[in-house]
Amino acid sequence: MGKSKFFIIALFFVSAVLLFFDLPTPLKLGSLNLDPSNLNLKLGPVNLSRDFSYRLGLDLQGGTSLTYNVDMTGVPKEAQVDAFEGARTVIERRINFFGVSEPTIQALKLSNDYRITIDLPGTTDIDQALSLIGATAQLSFWEEGKEKLATADASLLPLGVTNYFQNKPKATQLTGKDLKKAQVVYGSQDGTPQVQLDFSPEGSRYFADITKRNVGKPVAIVLDNLVISAPIVQQAILAGNGVISGNFTPEAAKSLAIQLNAGALPAPLKLIGQTTVGPSLGIESLKKSLVGGVIGFISVVIFMVFLYRKEGVVAALALMIYTIIVLFIFKVIPVTLTLAGIAGLILSVGMAVDANILIFERMKEELRAGKPRNVATRLGFSRAWPSIRDSNISSLITTFILFYFGTGAIRGFAVALGIGIMVSMFSAIVVTRNLLKLFVRQL
């Protein structure tokens, strides 16, 4: 009894803290204004600052969904997978540079059809987004010039190039069209990851001239006006292929190779679909979803209290704690809330009490068999557990399948439902059990 009492006190204290954290708006206490969505914590030398506001999806916040077809005409079949991945990488970099909040980028291959879907919540300047996304990646190579840097000139140069040169950099004749392939290789002596560049015959001549006149100097590799690498030329390279070495991890080397291939392969993007959702429609959908969630929660509580009396009150308390924990997890991960995700959350509320119903019904069976209440309660939990475990595992398998094979809203539904199922198991077995020990009858 003492352990259960201590656990319940600690649980209610933690739940109160999490409830404050779950609030979507600042809490005002007199002159004190507490905003749970923007926390700044300083622990010694560590300063933790993060935005913990709820992240709303396209259908709730409004914005635009764009669908592109990646044109593989002119791309060799063996290089199409790299071109597809490279196109997605380039789009993600462009959107992040554009400053779009919480974009969702999904790549989908259907037979010989390569598509990329981009959701841009909160985006209002669609023309700028289309202009930014829709171009083919531009790869260029820059070397040091003879003139000193000037502020006016430097502002016209690709972002970051001026960090690598003493004199004004200039673009060379070597571009992405001259690069045949970039691939990850490993050093023959130490086995460290490297990126090997293979050029076309014309590109090999350009590359040889560049390396001859830049021994001991950097050559900047620029993709979409961003420097992705600036290796120092160790010696003139005349064979038409070179190696970029450094302190690469295998993942970093692969990422650089993908970026280089994205600028080398002619895989333009064609806009084939565009859907715009107004913010007013999103707010209206959010309000209706919240009303539906509240009605569903209250209905479940009334049903449980009416049917099970004291045990129903315990289940209602456990359900409240369950909801607080789930919302906390949604904020911390964070989970981008969509209409489908909210539907998964509401469904998980009903599933959360399903375990309680199994437990209470088994307790009734034991009481009808003449068992004392403390024994009936203990047996109710132990004998209901296999059914609770198996049903929840089967549901989790279903959510995994939906997440793995689904896209967009289906994945959001699967994530919300999966989190709800896992928390519901904790709520039913741990929270409900200890509440019953304290409020109903000692075991």
C-alpha positions in Angstrom: 0.0 0.0 0.0 2.8 2.4 0.8 4.6 1.8 -2.5 1.3 2.4 -4.4 0.6 5.6 -2.5 4.1 6.9 -3.2 3.8 5.9 -6.9 0.4 7.6 -7.3 1.6 10.8 -5.6 4.6 10.9 -7.9 2.4 10.1 -10.9 0.0 12.9 -10.2 2.9 15.4 -9.7 4.5 14.4 -12.9 1.1 14.5 -14.7 0.6 18.1 -13.4 4.0 19.2 -14.8 3.3 17.5 -18.2 -0.2 19.0 -18.3 1.4 22.5 -18.1 3.8 21.5 -20.8 0.9 20.2 -23.0 -0.9 23.6 -22.9 -1.0 25.2 -26.4 -1.0 28.7 -25.0 1.0 30.7 -22.4 -0.2 30.4 -18.8 -0.6 33.7 -16.9 -0.3 33.6 -13.1 -0.5 37.2 -11.9 2.6 39.0 -13.3 4.2 35.7 -14.2 3.8 34.6 -17.9 4.8 31.0 -18.5 5.0 29.8 -22.1 5.4 26.0 -22.3 6.0 26.1 -26.1 9.2 28.1 -25.7 11.5 26.9 -23.0 15.0 28.2 -22.2 16.8 26.1 -19.7 20.4 26.7 -18.5 22.1 23.8 -16.8 25.6 25.0 -16.0 27.4 25.6 -19.2 24.6 24.0 -21.3 21.9 26.3 -22.6 18.8 24.4 -23.8 16.5 26.4 -26.0 13.8 24.8 -28.2 10.4 25.5 -29.6 7.9 23.0 -28.2 4.8 24.3 -29.9 2.5 21.8 -31.5 3.4 21.2 -35.1 0.4 21.3 -37.5 0.3 19.6 -40.8 -0.8 21.0 -44.1 -4.5 20.2 -43.6 -4.6 22.0 -40.3 -2.2 24.9 -40.8 -2.9 25.5 -44.5 -0.3 25.7 -47.2 0.5 23.9 -50.5 1.1 20.4 -51.7 3.2 20.0 -54.8 3.8 16.8 -56.8 6.7 16.5 -59.2 7.6 13.9 -61.8 11.4 13.4 -62.1 12.1 13.2 -65.8 14.6 10.3 -66.4 14.8 10.9 -70.1 18.5 11.0 -70.9 19.6 9.4 -67.6 21.1 5.9 -68.0 19.0 3.2 -66.4 21.7 2.1 -63.9 22.0 5.7 -62.7 18.3 6.4 -62.3 18.1 5.4 -58.6 21.0 7.8 -57.8 19.4 10.5 -59.8 16.1 10.1 -58.0 17.8 10.2 -54.6 19.9 13.1 -55.7 16.8 15.1 -56.8 15.1 14.5 -53.4 18.3 15.7 -51.6 18.5 18.8 -53.7 14.8 19.7 -53.1 15.2 19.2 -49.3 18.2 21.5 -49.3 16.4 24.1 -51.3 13.4 24.1 -49.1 15.4 24.3 -45.9 17.3 27.3 -47.4 14.0 28.8 -48.3 12.9 28.6 -44.7 9.7 26.7 -45.1 8.3 25.4 -41.7 8.1 21.7 -41.3 8.1 20.5 -45.0 7.3 16.9 -45.7 9.1 15.4 -48.7 8.2 12.0 -49.9 9.7 10.0 -52.8 7.6 7.4 -54.5 8.5 5.1 -57.4 5.7 3.4 -59.3 7.0 1.2 -62.1 9.0 3.6 -64.3 7.4 6.7 -62.8 9.5 8.6 -60.3 7.5 11.1 -58.2 8.3 13.5 -55.4 5.6 15.0 -53.2 6.3 18.1 -51.2 4.0 19.5 -48.5 4.7 23.1 -47.5 2.6 24.0 -44.4 2.1 27.7 -43.9 3.7 28.7 -47.3 2.0 31.7 -49.0 4.5 32.6 -51.7 3.8 29.7 -54.0 5.5 31.2 -57.1 8.7 31.6 -55.2 8.5 28.0 -53.9 7.8 26.7 -57.5 10.8 28.7 -58.8 13.0 27.4 -56.1 12.1 23.7 -56.3 11.5 23.4 -60.0 15.0 23.9 -61.5 17.6 21.3 -62.3 20.5 21.2 -59.8 23.5 23.3 -61.0 27.0 22.0 -60.3 30.0 24.1 -60.9 33.7 24.2 -59.9 35.4 27.4 -58.7 39.1 28.4 -58.4 41.0 31.4 -57.1 41.3 34.4 -59.3 44.0 37.1 -59.4 42.1 40.0 -58.1 41.6 40.8 -54.4 38.1 40.3 -52.9 35.8 43.3 -52.9 32.6 43.5 -50.9 30.4 44.5 -53.8 31.7 41.6 -55.9 31.7 39.1 -53.2 27.9 39.5 -52.7 27.4 38.3 -56.2 29.4 35.1 -55.7 27.9 31.7 -54.6 27.3 31.6 -50.9 30.3 30.5 -49.0 32.9 30.6 -51.8 34.7 33.6 -50.4 35.5 31.7 -47.2 38.0 29.5 -49.2 40.0 32.0 -51.3 42.4 34.9 -50.7 41.6 36.5 -54.1 38.3 36.8 -55.9 37.1 33.3 -57.0 36.0 32.6 -60.5 33.9 29.9 -62.1 35.8 27.4 -64.3 34.6 25.8 -67.5 34.1 22.5 -65.6 30.4 22.0 -64.7 28.1 19.2 -63.8 27.6 18.1 -67.4 31.2 17.1 -67.5 31.0 14.8 -64.4 30.1 11.2 -65.4 29.9 9.7 -61.9 30.8 10.2 -58.3 31.1 7.2 -56.0 32.4 6.2 -52.6 35.7 4.3 -52.6 38.0 3.3 -49.8 41.7 4.2 -49.5 44.1 1.4 -50.4 46.4 2.1 -47.4 44.1 3.1 -44.5 40.7 2.1 -45.8 39.2 5.5 -45.1 36.1 6.6 -47.1 36.8 8.8 -50.1 34.7 10.2 -53.0 36.0 9.4 -56.5 35.1 11.7 -59.4 35.1 10.4 -63.0 34.9 13.0 -65.8 34.0 12.9 -69.5 36.9 13.3 -72.0 36.2 17.0 -72.3 35.8 17.3 -68.5 39.1 15.4 -68.0 40.9 18.1 -70.0 39.3 20.9 -68.0 40.0 19.1 -64.7 43.7 18.5 -65.7 44.1 22.3 -66.4 42.4 23.3 -63.2 44.6 21.0 -61.0 47.8 22.0 -62.8 47.3 25.7 -61.9 45.9 25.1 -58.4 48.3 22.7 -56.7 48.3 23.5 -53.0 45.1 25.6 -53.4 41.4 24.8 -52.9 39.0 24.1 -55.7 35.4 24.8 -54.5 32.6 22.5 -55.7 29.4 24.5 -55.7 25.8 23.0 -55.9 22.9 25.5 -56.2 25.1 28.3 -55.0 26.2 26.4 -51.9 29.7 25.1 -51.4 29.4 21.4 -50.7 33.2 20.7 -50.7 36.5 22.6 -51.1 39.3 20.1 -51.3 42.9 21.2 -51.5 44.6 20.0 -54.8 47.6 17.8 -53.8 48.9 17.3 -57.3 48.0 17.7 -60.9 45.5 15.1 -62.0 45.7 14.2 -65.7 43.9 10.8 -65.9 40.4 12.2 -65.9 39.4 11.1 -62.4 40.2 12.4 -58.9 39.6 11.5 -55.3 38.3 13.8 -52.6 39.8 12.6 -49.3 39.4 13.8 -45.7 38.0 12.8 -42.4 34.9 11.3 -44.0 32.5 8.9 -42.3 30.9 6.4 -44.7 27.6 8.3 -44.4 29.2 11.7 -45.1 31.1 10.3 -48.1 27.9 8.8 -49.5 26.0 12.1 -48.9 28.7 14.1 -50.8 28.6 11.5 -53.7 24.8 11.8 -53.9 25.0 15.7 -54.0 27.6 15.6 -56.8 25.6 13.1 -58.8 22.5 15.3 -58.4 24.3 18.1 -60.1 25.7 15.9 -62.8 22.6 13.9 -63.9 20.1 15.7 -66.2 16.9 14.8 -64.2 14.6 17.9 -64.5 11.5 18.1 -62.4 8.0 18.5 -63.9 5.1 19.8 -61.8 2.1 17.5 -62.3 -0.1 18.4 -59.3 -0.7 21.3 -56.9 -3.2 21.6 -54.1 -3.6 24.6 -51.9 -5.3 24.6 -48.5 -6.3 27.9 -47.0 -5.4 28.5 -43.3 -9.1 29.3 -42.5 -10.1 25.8 -43.7 -7.3 24.3 -41.6 -8.4 26.2 -38.4 -12.0 25.1 -38.9 -10.9 21.5 -39.3 -8.8 21.7 -36.2 -11.7 23.1 -34.2 -14.0 20.3 -35.4 -11.4 17.7 -34.6 -10.9 19.0 -31.0 -14.7 19.1 -30.4 -14.9 15.5 -31.7 -12.0 14.5 -29.4 -13.6 16.1 -26.3 -17.0 14.5 -27.0 -15.4 11.1 -27.5 -13.4 11.4 -24.3 -16.4 12.5 -22.2 -18.5 9.7 -23.8 -15.9 7.0 -22.8 -15.7 8.4 -19.3 -19.5 8.4 -18.8 -19.7 4.9 -20.1 -17.0 3.5 -17.8 -18.4 5.3 -14.7 -21.9 4.1 -15.4 -20.9 0.5 -16.1 -18.2 -0.1 -13.5 -18.9 2.5 -10.8 -15.7 2.9 -8.6 -13.6 1.0 -11.1 -14.9 3.2 -13.8 -13.7 6.3 -11.9 -10.3 4.7 -11.7 -10.3 4.0 -15.4 -11.3 7.6 -16.1 -8.4 8.9 -14.0 -6.0 6.6 -15.9 -7.4 7.8 -19.2 -6.7 11.4 -18.3 -3.1 10.5 -17.3 -2.9 8.6 -20.6 -4.0 11.6 -22.6 -1.5 13.9 -20.9 1.4 11.5 -21.5 0.5 11.1 -25.2 0.2 14.8 -25.8 3.6 15.3 -24.1 5.2 12.7 -26.4 3.6 14.4 -29.5 5.3 17.6 -28.5 8.7 16.2 -27.6 9.3 13.9 -30.6 7.7 16.1 -32.3 4.8 14.6 -34.2 3.3 16.7 -36.9 -0.5 16.7 -36.3 -2.8 16.2 -39.2 -6.5 15.3 -39.4 -5.5 11.7 -39.8 -3.1 11.9 -36.8 -5.8 13.4 -34.6 -8.2 10.6 -35.8 -5.5 8.0 -34.7 -5.3 9.8 -31.3 -9.0 9.7 -30.8 -9.2 6.1 -31.8 -6.4 5.2 -29.4 -8.4 6.8 -26.5 -11.1 4.2 -27.0 -8.5 1.5 -27.3 -6.9 2.7 -24.1 -10.0 1.7 -22.0 -10.4 -1.5 -23.9 -7.7 -3.0 -21.7 -9.5 -1.7 -18.6 -12.7 -3.4 -19.7 -10.9 -6.7 -20.1 -9.5 -6.4 -16.6 -12.8 -5.4 -15.0 -14.7 -8.1 -16.7 -12.2 -10.7 -15.5 -12.5 -9.3 -12.0 -16.3 -9.7 -12.2 -15.9 -13.3 -13.2 -13.7 -14.0 -10.2 -16.1 -12.2 -7.8 -19.0 -14.3 -9.2 -16.9 -17.3 -8.4 -16.8 -16.3 -4.8 -13.3 -15.0 -4.6 -12.5 -12.1 -2.2 -12.2 -8.7 -3.9 -8.4 -8.4 -3.3 -7.9 -11.9 -4.9 -10.3 -11.1 -7.7 -8.5 -7.9 -8.5 -5.1 -9.6 -8.6 -6.4 -12.5 -10.7 -8.3 -10.1 -13.0 -5.0 -8.3 -13.9 -2.9 -11.5 -14.3 -5.5 -13.3 -16.4 -6.4 -10.4 -18.6 -2.8 -9.6 -19.4 -2.3 -12.3 -22.2 -5.4 -10.9 -24.1 -4.2 -7.3 -23.6 -0.7 -8.2 -24.8 -1.7 -10.1 -27.8 -4.4 -7.6 -29.0 -2.0 -4.7 -28.6 0.9 -6.5 -30.4 -1.4 -7.3 -33.3 -2.5 -3.7 -33.5 1.1 -2.5 -33.4 2.0 -4.9 -36.3 -0.9 -3.3 -38.2 0.4 0.3 -37.5 3.9 -0.8 -38.6 2.5 -2.1 -41.9 0.5 1.2 -42.4 3.6 3.3 -41.6 6.0 1.2 -43.8 3.8 1.0 -46.9 1.7 4.1 -46.5 2.4 7.7 -47.4 1.4 11.1 -46.1 -1.8 11.0 -44.0 -1.7 7.3 -43.6 1.7 7.4 -42.0 0.5 10.2 -39.6 -2.4 8.1 -38.6 -0.1 5.1 -38.0 2.3 7.1 -35.9 -0.4 8.6 -33.7 -2.1 5.3 -33.2 1.1 3.4 -32.5 2.2 5.9 -29.8 -1.3 5.7 -28.3 -1.3 1.9 -28.2 2.1 1.7 -26.4 1.2 4.3 -23.8 -2.2 2.6 -23.3 -0.5 -0.6 -22.2 1.5 1.3 -19.6 -1.7 3.1 -18.5 -3.8 0.0 -18.2 -1.3 -2.3 -16.4 0.7 0.2 -14.3 -1.5 3.2 -13.7 -4.9 1.5 -13.3 -3.4 -1.3 -11.1 -1.9 1.2 -8.6 -5.0 3.4 -8.6 -7.1 0.3 -7.7 -4.7 -0.6 -4.9 -5.1 2.9 -3.4 -8.7 3.8 -4.0 -10.7 0.6 -4.2 -9.2 -2.2 -2.1 -5.8 -3.4 -1.0 -4.4 -6.5 -2.7 
